[in-house]
């Protein structure tokens, strides 16, 4: 148990450092921003950073058999809801609720993957289901915003999922293992998602960000 606590503290330290990085760079492709653009981008990055943080904590606690794993699960759900809220705010009915539903289904599939990894079972079918769900999400978002190509969004989400799946496998094989390169890759892909969505919203609803 002591080893588990130490590992979890190390994870949390990494998460805190990642959260600080969120504000380091907005978008190298632009020279200037309105204050509302900056607020949109930084707040979206923070939401996605929190989501990744609680994904990781939930994985570690679940695989370690922690008694208070339900607390991490509740906090993870709150992060999922906060991200879904972005789409509800700007796209309303029916896109917002549909996105919330698909995102929840996606996260449940990731939980299924984790539980299968814990017993070292065959994960091929679950990965296929995750990819199919990503394609559904990508199709919905591409219809909501012309700046989001279905293929580009699908590729981006699958890269993030693949990277996080590798993190799950790492923890399933050895709780508390650290792979800095893998963690950095997952975090960078998470921030790419945040920037893609915030930039797309700003471009489509530019009048709201003057």
Kinemage of the C-alpha trace (Angstrom):
@kinemage 1
@onewidth
@group {chain A} dominant
@subgroup {mainchain}
@vectorlist {calphas} color= white
{ca unk a 1} P 0.000 0.000 0.000
{ca unk a 2} L 2.859 2.388 0.781
{ca unk a 3} L 4.284 1.780 -2.677
{ca unk a 4} L 0.883 2.549 -4.184
{ca unk a 5} L 0.573 5.816 -2.252
{ca unk a 6} L 4.060 6.932 -3.271
{ca unk a 7} L 3.347 6.088 -6.918
{ca unk a 8} L 0.078 7.977 -6.826
{ca unk a 9} L 1.799 11.029 -5.353
{ca unk a 10} L 4.375 10.888 -8.139
{ca unk a 11} L 1.552 10.765 -10.672
{ca unk a 12} L -0.151 13.742 -9.067
{ca unk a 13} L 3.103 15.696 -9.186
{ca unk a 14} L 3.365 15.042 -12.893
{ca unk a 15} L -0.239 16.166 -13.363
{ca unk a 16} L 0.447 19.428 -11.526
{ca unk a 17} L 3.425 20.157 -13.756
{ca unk a 18} L 1.343 19.378 -16.832
{ca unk a 19} L -1.326 21.809 -15.687
{ca unk a 20} L 1.262 24.579 -15.481
{ca unk a 21} L 2.360 23.874 -19.053
{ca unk a 22} L -1.204 24.489 -20.250
{ca unk a 23} L -0.650 28.231 -20.240
{ca unk a 24} L 2.790 28.248 -21.861
{ca unk a 25} L 1.784 28.425 -25.512
{ca unk a 26} L -1.545 29.252 -27.118
{ca unk a 27} L -1.098 28.877 -30.860
{ca unk a 28} L 2.154 29.521 -32.693
{ca unk a 29} L 0.212 30.100 -35.909
{ca unk a 30} L -1.301 33.402 -34.730
{ca unk a 31} L 0.371 36.670 -33.830
{ca unk a 32} L -2.373 38.246 -31.746
{ca unk a 33} L -5.485 37.282 -29.810
{ca unk a 34} L -8.412 38.967 -28.208
{ca unk a 35} L -8.782 38.461 -24.468
{ca unk a 36} L -11.842 36.284 -25.098
{ca unk a 37} L -9.857 34.027 -27.454
{ca unk a 38} L -7.148 33.586 -24.848
{ca unk a 39} L -9.736 32.801 -22.198
{ca unk a 40} L -11.414 30.250 -24.461
{ca unk a 41} L -8.184 28.484 -25.358
{ca unk a 42} L -6.697 28.411 -21.875
{ca unk a 43} L -9.942 27.326 -20.205
{ca unk a 44} L -10.416 24.534 -22.756
{ca unk a 45} L -6.858 23.351 -22.223
{ca unk a 46} L -7.449 23.324 -18.476
{ca unk a 47} L -10.590 21.213 -18.889
{ca unk a 48} L -8.777 18.677 -21.063
{ca unk a 49} L -5.759 18.655 -18.756
{ca unk a 50} L -8.057 17.906 -15.800
{ca unk a 51} L -9.725 15.154 -17.807
{ca unk a 52} L -6.402 13.445 -18.521
{ca unk a 53} L -5.322 13.857 -14.911
{ca unk a 54} L -8.420 12.120 -13.549
{ca unk a 55} L -8.285 9.463 -16.248
{ca unk a 56} L -4.822 8.577 -15.026
{ca unk a 57} L -5.745 8.644 -11.344
{ca unk a 58} L -8.824 6.493 -12.010
{ca unk a 59} L -6.709 3.946 -13.891
{ca unk a 60} L -4.100 3.706 -11.141
{ca unk a 61} L -6.655 3.438 -8.344
{ca unk a 62} L -8.757 0.871 -10.201
{ca unk a 63} L -5.835 -1.349 -11.134
{ca unk a 64} L -4.416 -1.049 -7.595
{ca unk a 65} L -7.768 -1.984 -6.069
{ca unk a 66} L -8.032 1.230 -4.043
{ca unk a 67} L -11.055 1.410 -1.750
{ca unk a 68} L -11.844 5.034 -2.630
{ca unk a 69} L -11.772 4.556 -6.402
{ca unk a 70} L -15.390 5.737 -6.584
{ca unk a 71} L -14.248 9.250 -5.620
{ca unk a 72} L -11.883 9.354 -8.592
{ca unk a 73} L -14.652 8.035 -10.827
{ca unk a 74} L -17.000 10.820 -9.714
{ca unk a 75} L -14.351 13.451 -10.376
{ca unk a 76} L -13.583 11.950 -13.780
{ca unk a 77} L -17.276 12.100 -14.670
{ca unk a 78} L -17.300 15.768 -13.688
{ca unk a 79} L -14.418 16.398 -16.094
{ca unk a 80} L -16.243 14.542 -18.857
{ca unk a 81} L -19.368 16.608 -18.223
{ca unk a 82} L -17.375 19.845 -18.288
{ca unk a 83} L -15.932 19.001 -21.704
{ca unk a 84} L -19.343 17.986 -23.020
{ca unk a 85} L -20.635 21.294 -21.723
{ca unk a 86} L -18.462 23.148 -24.238
{ca unk a 87} L -20.363 21.584 -27.129
{ca unk a 88} L -23.714 22.061 -25.433
{ca unk a 89} L -22.955 25.755 -24.925
{ca unk a 90} L -22.120 26.451 -28.581
{ca unk a 91} L -24.250 23.872 -30.406
{ca unk a 92} L -27.265 23.263 -28.165
{ca unk a 93} L -29.888 20.701 -29.197
{ca unk a 94} L -29.498 18.061 -30.497
{ca unk a 95} L -25.691 18.171 -30.957
{ca unk a 96} L -24.811 18.893 -27.326
{ca unk a 97} L -26.766 16.028 -25.735
{ca unk a 98} L -25.723 13.629 -28.513
{ca unk a 99} L -22.080 14.567 -27.964
{ca unk a 100} L -22.467 14.036 -24.210
{ca unk a 101} L -23.973 10.609 -24.809
{ca unk a 102} L -21.281 9.540 -27.289
{ca unk a 103} L -18.490 10.848 -25.063
{ca unk a 104} L -19.860 8.889 -22.097
{ca unk a 105} L -20.067 5.758 -24.245
{ca unk a 106} L -16.480 6.283 -25.352
{ca unk a 107} L -15.294 6.599 -21.757
{ca unk a 108} L -17.189 3.475 -20.726
{ca unk a 109} L -15.400 1.575 -23.486
{ca unk a 110} L -12.083 2.822 -22.110
{ca unk a 111} L -13.142 1.455 -18.719
{ca unk a 112} L -13.957 -1.868 -20.382
{ca unk a 113} L -10.486 -1.860 -21.897
{ca unk a 114} L -8.911 -1.166 -18.514
{ca unk a 115} L -10.838 -3.982 -16.819
{ca unk a 116} L -9.813 -6.367 -19.587
{ca unk a 117} L -6.185 -5.245 -19.354
{ca unk a 118} L -6.306 -5.897 -15.602
{ca unk a 119} L -6.985 -9.602 -16.205
{ca unk a 120} L -4.727 -9.651 -19.315
{ca unk a 121} L -7.626 -10.610 -21.585
{ca unk a 122} L -8.090 -10.163 -25.331
{ca unk a 123} L -8.632 -6.455 -25.998
{ca unk a 124} L -8.968 -6.502 -29.797
{ca unk a 125} L -12.764 -6.319 -29.887
{ca unk a 126} L -12.846 -3.458 -27.383
{ca unk a 127} L -10.309 -1.449 -29.381
{ca unk a 128} L -12.475 -1.878 -32.487
{ca unk a 129} L -15.491 -0.628 -30.532
{ca unk a 130} L -13.497 2.383 -29.312
{ca unk a 131} L -12.512 3.219 -32.891
{ca unk a 132} L -16.111 2.870 -34.064
{ca unk a 133} L -17.276 5.224 -31.309
{ca unk a 134} L -14.592 7.726 -32.284
{ca unk a 135} L -15.860 7.646 -35.864
{ca unk a 136} L -19.377 8.419 -34.588
{ca unk a 137} L -18.079 11.344 -32.547
{ca unk a 138} L -16.040 12.648 -35.481
{ca unk a 139} L -19.008 12.460 -37.825
{ca unk a 140} L -21.194 14.399 -35.407
{ca unk a 141} L -18.591 17.122 -34.849
{ca unk a 142} L -17.861 17.517 -38.556
{ca unk a 143} L -21.548 18.189 -39.168
{ca unk a 144} L -21.591 20.778 -36.389
{ca unk a 145} L -18.524 22.716 -37.513
{ca unk a 146} L -17.085 23.016 -41.027
{ca unk a 147} L -13.629 23.588 -39.522
{ca unk a 148} L -13.586 20.027 -38.159
{ca unk a 149} L -12.932 17.436 -40.845
{ca unk a 150} L -14.362 14.059 -39.851
{ca unk a 151} L -11.184 12.302 -40.972
{ca unk a 152} L -8.878 14.740 -39.163
{ca unk a 153} L -10.876 14.571 -35.931
{ca unk a 154} L -11.035 10.781 -36.100
{ca unk a 155} L -7.280 10.501 -36.642
{ca unk a 156} L -6.570 12.892 -33.777
{ca unk a 157} L -8.868 11.110 -31.319
{ca unk a 158} L -7.503 7.702 -32.265
{ca unk a 159} L -3.920 8.859 -31.704
{ca unk a 160} L -4.865 10.125 -28.261
{ca unk a 161} L -6.740 6.912 -27.463
{ca unk a 162} L -3.854 4.739 -28.635
{ca unk a 163} L -1.456 6.665 -26.445
{ca unk a 164} L -3.682 6.478 -23.388
{ca unk a 165} L -4.312 2.775 -24.011
{ca unk a 166} L -0.532 2.332 -23.894
{ca unk a 167} L -0.582 4.056 -20.506
{ca unk a 168} L -3.278 1.637 -19.296
{ca unk a 169} L -1.201 -1.326 -20.474
{ca unk a 170} L 1.845 0.100 -18.707
{ca unk a 171} L -0.022 0.361 -15.402
{ca unk a 172} L -1.713 -3.026 -15.856
{ca unk a 173} L 1.716 -4.631 -16.149
{ca unk a 174} L 3.290 -2.687 -13.286
{ca unk a 175} L 1.350 -0.247 -11.093
{ca unk a 176} L 3.119 3.079 -10.732
{ca unk a 177} L 5.466 2.601 -13.690
{ca unk a 178} L 6.756 5.841 -15.166
{ca unk a 179} L 7.336 6.392 -18.884
{ca unk a 180} L 7.992 10.109 -19.268
{ca unk a 181} L 8.093 10.009 -23.068
{ca unk a 182} L 4.735 8.222 -23.253
{ca unk a 183} L 3.158 10.572 -20.696
{ca unk a 184} L 4.425 13.615 -22.594
{ca unk a 185} L 3.060 12.224 -25.860
{ca unk a 186} L -0.383 11.625 -24.348
{ca unk a 187} L -0.425 15.078 -22.804
{ca unk a 188} L 0.613 16.760 -26.079
{ca unk a 189} L -2.139 14.927 -27.936
{ca unk a 190} L -4.619 15.944 -25.260
{ca unk a 191} L -3.641 19.591 -25.720
{ca unk a 192} L -3.937 19.194 -29.492
{ca unk a 193} L -7.534 18.091 -28.998
{ca unk a 194} L -8.225 21.077 -26.751
{ca unk a 195} L -6.705 23.518 -29.247
{ca unk a 196} L -8.487 21.960 -32.217
{ca unk a 197} L -11.874 22.262 -30.558
{ca unk a 198} L -11.373 25.744 -29.109
{ca unk a 199} L -9.924 27.088 -32.369
{ca unk a 200} L -12.779 25.587 -34.382
{ca unk a 201} L -15.346 27.161 -32.094
{ca unk a 202} L -13.629 30.545 -32.242
{ca unk a 203} L -13.509 30.427 -36.055
{ca unk a 204} L -17.168 29.468 -36.354
{ca unk a 205} L -18.443 31.856 -33.662
{ca unk a 206} L -15.891 34.616 -34.215
{ca unk a 207} L -18.349 37.393 -33.351
{ca unk a 208} L -18.481 36.106 -29.765
{ca unk a 209} L -14.740 36.462 -29.284
{ca unk a 210} L -14.075 40.109 -30.125
